[in-house]
Amino acid sequence: MSIDFTRLALPGVQDLQPYQPGKPISELERELGISNIIKLASNENPLGTSAKALAAMADAVDQLCLYPDASGYQLKQKLAAKHTVKPEQITLGNGSNDVLVLLAEAFLCVQSRPVMSQYCFAVYPIATQAAGATPVMVDALPKNHPSMPLGHDLEAMLAAVDEHSKLVFIANPNNPTGSQLSSDDLRNFLQSVPPGQIVVVDEAYTEYASDDNYPDASQWLDEFPNLVVTRTFSKAYGLAGLRVGYALSNPEIADILNRIRQPFNVNSMALAAAEAALDDQAFIQLSCDVNSAGLDYLSAELSQLGFTPLPSAGNFVLVDMGEPAERWYQALLKTGIITRRVANYGLPDHLRITIGTEAQNQRLIGSLHDLRQTG
């Protein structure tokens, strides 16, 4: 007898499509039999991992037979000092994705209608639908907006918040658009949201945001008890393969999240690496400097080639290719360059391109130039 197991799943899960990660280098090697591949698809740090973090991982190898510290005591102490919060305000996660899922599991139900922006990080609707809730997608600002094309329309998002929302998701900077909210705009939004609604500010790319008016929302936790800030070690810190992130909130919210957090959700290697990475701010500064120069270079060169790169506060640039981007994606693959399609975000004419090293950026531009010449 054939059984349709999909029908046994929650309605929200039945309708979900799996998260689409960037193509791995090994997959492209198998498919095309080529080498010397560069991956500019997943917003990873092109400089690799801090030497201090690598040394800490080597020291942790002898302890792999033991379970990790489930409380993450040492990492929480360092994070508490960094953000001027108490350790009981921190929830550790297997990447920041993990804490986003915990928030959905803890606060959403079938009647919930969490609010998010049209071009938000794909995990927000996945996590909320998996919890049985119905995400409310608020139209983003138009592409021709003078300061924040395709960014969050905070006025419209505020109008969408009601007693059923429970959670409001805001990414700053936003992935995949690269848009950034100013300190004044985000603070005004937080002041206007009813206190019974939890606002999640996802700051996965915060280290790369260099604008003087960019806010560090973690400094506002005392002012807004309904605020949750999420961070990750996957981007600027170069620890994407270890999966470690965290949430900052008031202690009551953190206590709720820690009730459902899986034991040992952050492994020993990740704990050791994250603790050491926090001590290597020189690596973070170098990563940001390389990113800033690369972003300026790519934005200028892409424009020269006739494409339209959007302003970005992250370590990537969203590029309007002026036509369906699939052919550019496939053509770049054949040259050994992996970029990111974003048709699943409703942006079929765009590619998201991670900022690489100087050599990687130059190779990308050279390949696009050659592809332009050949039509």
N, C-alpha and C positions, 0 to 999 in steps of 0.2 A: 504493500500500500504506500502510495506516495504521500508525503506530508509536506505542506507548505509552511515551513517554519517561520517565514517572514510574517505570517499572520499572527504568530504568537508574540511578536515583538510589540512594544508600545507604538501607537500610531506615529509619533514623532520620529521614532527610529526607522520605521518602515519607509518614510519619505526621505531619509538622509542619504546623501552621497558621501563616500569616504573622503577624508582630507587628502588633497593631492600634493604630495611633497615634490621638491625639485628632483629632476632625474639624477640618480647617482652616477658618478664617474665610471664605476665598474659596469653599469648597465650599458652605457654608451660604448664602452670598449667591446663588450660582447656583441652588441648590435652591428657596429660598423667596422670592428676590427682595427680601430685607430688608437693611437697613443698621444701623449702630449696634450691631454685634455685640460681645459680650465673650466671650473664651475663658477658661474656668476648667476646662480639661480636661487640660493637659499639664504642670502644675507649673512653668510659666515664671515669670520674675520680672516682676510687674506694673509695676514701676518702669522697666523697660526695661534699658538698658545703661549702664554707667559712662561719664561724659563723657571720662575719661582713655582708656578703651578705644576710644571712637569717634574720638578725636583720633589715636590710634596707628594705627588702621586707615586713616584719611585719609592719613597720612604714608607708609603702606605701598603705596598705590595705584601709585605710579610704578615699583615693583619687581615688578609682577605678571607681567611678561614673563619673569622669572627663576624657576627652581625655588627652593622654600624651603630653608632650612638643614635637611637631612635629620636631623641630630643634635639639632636644637632646643637648641643650646648655651645661648643666653641664657635661655630659659625654664627649662631644667634648673638653671641656676645659681640663679635666683630660687627655684625650688621646693626646691632643696637647702637654701638658707638658711632658708626658711620652716619646713621640717620637720626641720631639723638632721640631714640625711642627706647622703650623697655623691651626686654626679650619676650615678655608675654604678649607683645603686639605683633609678633612675627609668626607666620606660618610658612614652613618650608615645603617645597614641591619638587616633583620630578619634572623640572622645567616649569616656567610660569604657566604653561598650558594646564598643568596639573592643578594649580590653585584656581584657575578659571573654572575648571570642571567642578572642583570642590564648592565653589560659590554657587554654581547652578544646582548642584545636588542638595546643598544646605538650605537654599532659600526659594527655589522655584517648585511649582506644582502645575497640574494641568490647567488651572485657572490663570496662571501667571502670563503676563505679556511684557517681557523685558524689552527695553528700548536700546537700539543700536543704529549706527549710521549705515547707509546703503553700501558703501565700499569698505566695510569693516573686516577685521581679521576673521578668517573663515571659522576659527574655533568657537567664536561667540555663538553663532546660530547652531553649530553642531552640539555644543554643550547644553544649550537651552532646550533644543528639540529632544535631545536624549533624556532630559529630565521631564519631558512631557509638556513643556511650556511652548507657547507660540511667540516667536520673536517678532517684534515690530520694527521693520526696516524703514527708517526715515530717509527720504531723499537727500542725497548729498548736495552741496553747493554746486553750481554749474561749472562746466569746464572752463568757461571764460571769466570766472570770478577773478577780480584783479589781484587778490592776495592769497587766496586759498582754493585753487581749483580742485574740485572733487572732494573737498574737505568736509568736516562735520558742520552741519547747519544746527547750531546749538539752540537757536530760537525755535526751530521746528521740533527738535528733539524734546525740548522742555514742554512744548504744547502736547506732545504725545505721551508724556508721563501722567499716569493716573494711579488709583489705588491698587490696580492689578499688575503694575509694572514690576515691582519688587527690586529689580536690578536695572541699572543703566550702564552700558559699556561705552567707554571712550578710550581710544588709543591715541597717545600723544608722545611722539609723532605717530601718525597712522600708517599702517601697512595694509594695502600695497600702494597707497597714493603718495606717501611721503609728506603729507600736509601736517602743519603744526598749529596748535592753538596757543594764543598768547596768554600770559599770566592773568591779565584783566578779564579776558573773555571766559576763561575756565573758572576763575574765582566767582565771577558774577553768576555763572551757571550753577555752581555749587551752592551759592547763597539763595538761589531761587528754587532749587529742587526741594520738595517737601521732605522733612527730616526722616520720615518713615521709609523713604526710598534709598537704597544703597547705590552709590555711584562708584563704579570700578574704573579707575584710571590706569590704563595699561601703559607702562613706561619702558617697554622692552628696548627701545632705541634711544633712551634718554641721554646716554653718554655722547651720542653723536650730534645732538641738538646744540648748536653753538650760538643761536640768537640770544641777545641780551634779555629779551622779553620772554624767553622760554621759562615756564614754571617748573620747579621741583615740588610736585604735589605732596611728597612725603613730609614736607615742612608744615603742612596744613592739617595734619591729623588731629591735633588738639582742638582746632577751630571747627572741624566738621566731623563729628562722630560717625556719620553715615558714609564716610569716605574710605575706600580700600584702594591701595596703590600696589600694583604688581610690577616686579622687576625680574630680570633674567641674567644668567651668566653665559647665555648662549651666543650673544652677539659680540659686543666689544671685548668681553673677557675671553673669548675664544674657547669656550667649553661646551660647544653645542653637542658634541658626542657623549658628554657625561650626563646631560639633562639635570640641571639644578636651577631652581628659581625660587621666588618667595613672594609673599604678600605682607604688606604692612597695613594695620588697621587698629581700631580701638580694641582693647583686650577682650571685650565681650564677643565681638565678631571672630577674633582669632580663636577664642575658646570653642566656639561653635564649629569652625573649620577643622580644628584639631580633633574634635570628637569623631569626625568621619574620615580624616586623613589616614591612609593606609600605613601600618607600621613599617618602618625602614623604607619609606618611599624615596629617600635620598641615600645613595650607596656610599660606602666608605671612601672610595676614590674621589667621588664628586665632592664630598664634604671637605676632604683634605685639599683638593685643588682649589675650591672656591675660597677657602680660608686664606690660602697663599696668594691667590689672584688679587684679593682685596689689598694686599700689601705691595702690589706692583703697579702703582699708579703711573709710573714712567711708561710702562707698556700700554696702558690705556691712553695716555697722552699721545704717544707715537701712533697708535691705531687711529685716533681721531684726526691727527695731522695728515696722515696718509689718506684718510677718507675725504677730508676737506679738499685737498689738492686734486684727488681723483674725481670728486663730484664736479668741481669747477671744470676740469678738463673734459670729462664726458659730456657735460651739459653743453659746453661750447662746440665740441666737435660733432655731436649728434645734431645740433641745430644747423651747422654748416652742411651736413649731409642731407638736410631737408626733412628731418624728423622733428618731433616736438616733445622735448623732455619737460616734465612738470617740475616745479620747484620741490625740493626734497630736504627734509631735516634729518633723514636717516642715513643708512649706509647703502642705499640703493636709489635708483631713479626709475620712475615710471615713464615710459616713452610711448607716445602716440606715433605709430608707424605710418599713419595716413591711409591704411588699408587693413584688411584682415591680417593679423600678425603671424598667423600660422606658417606662412611660407618663409618668413624671415627666421622664425624659430627653427624650422627644419633645415634651412640653408646654413644657419650658423652651426647647427649640430654637425653637419658634414665637414665643417672646418675645425671641429673639436672644441667648440664653445657652447656651453650649456647656459641658456638664459631661462626665464620663467614666463610661461604663458599665464595670462590672467583672465581668460575667457570665462572661467568658472566664477569670477567675481562680477561678471557682466561687462567686461572690458575686452572684447574680442580683437580690437584694433591696437592693443597695447602689449608691450613686453615690460616686465620688471627686470632690471639689470642691477646686480650687486656691484658695488664699487670694488675693484680689485687692486692689485699692485700697479705701479706705473707701467710695467711691462705688459701685464694682462690687459689693462685699459687700452694701451696702444695696439695690442693685437686685435682686440675687439673692433676698434675703429678701423684698422686696416682691413679687416674682413668685411665689414659693412661697406667700406669704400669700394672694395673689389666687387662685391655683390651688386652695388649700385651700377657699377660700370658695365657689368654683364647683363643687367636687367633681370 
